[in-house]
Amino acid sequence: MRYSQGGGLTAERQPFREELRLRAVEGFAQGEASSVIARDLRVGVRSVQRWRRVWDEGGLRALRSQGPASVPRLSEKRFAQLEAELAKGPAAHGWEDQRWTLARIKAVIGRRFHLAYTIQGVRKLLVRNGWSCQVPARRAMERDDDAVAEWVKEVWPCAEDSRRPVERGLSSRTNPDSP
C-alpha cells in the first residue's frame, strides 16, 4: 500500500499500523484466510500476505515496529532557524527579486547548516512542515486594484456595447459553405 503523502508513515501512524499487524497475527493463529483478515482490518490482501510471510519467518517480534526509518536531517529547532532565515527574504541572502525558489532555499540550507539537500528533498521538507509550494501571481507593483474595479464597472460596459453585432450564419467560420 502506498501512502498519500509520498512514502512512509508519520510517527503518529506507526503505532496504529503496528496494532493492525498484531491483530492480523490473531487471524494467522486461527488459520483465517488472508482475504478475510484484510477485509476485517480494512487493508490490502497483499499487505496481509506480506505480514504472514514475515510472521512465518520471524514470529511476532518481526512484526513489531522498527521505529522511524531515519532521523530527520533538519531537526525542528533547525527548521525554525530556517524559517527565520526565509522570513528575512531573498534579498537578505543576495538575490535581487523577492521570490523564494526551491533551489534558493536549498542554497540557504547548504550555507547555513552545511547540509546537502536535493530539490525534491527541499520540497518534501517544506511540505512535511506545513509549507505549500505555490507560484505567486505576477502583478505589476504599480497595480491599483480599486482603479481596475472602477474601470470594469464604468468603462467596460461602454466598450462592450460599441462592438458590432454579429448576425448568425453570415460568417464564413460558422457557415462552411460560404465562399
Secondary structure, DSSP 8 states (H G I E B T S, - for coil): ---TTSSS--TTTHHHHHHHHHHHHHHHHTT--HHHHHHHHTS-HHHHHHHHHHHHHHHHHHHS----SS--SS-HHHHHHHHHHHHT-GGGGT-SSS---HHHHHHHHHHHH-----HHHHHHHHHHTT----------TT--HHHHHHHHHHHHHHHHHTS----TT-STTT-TT--
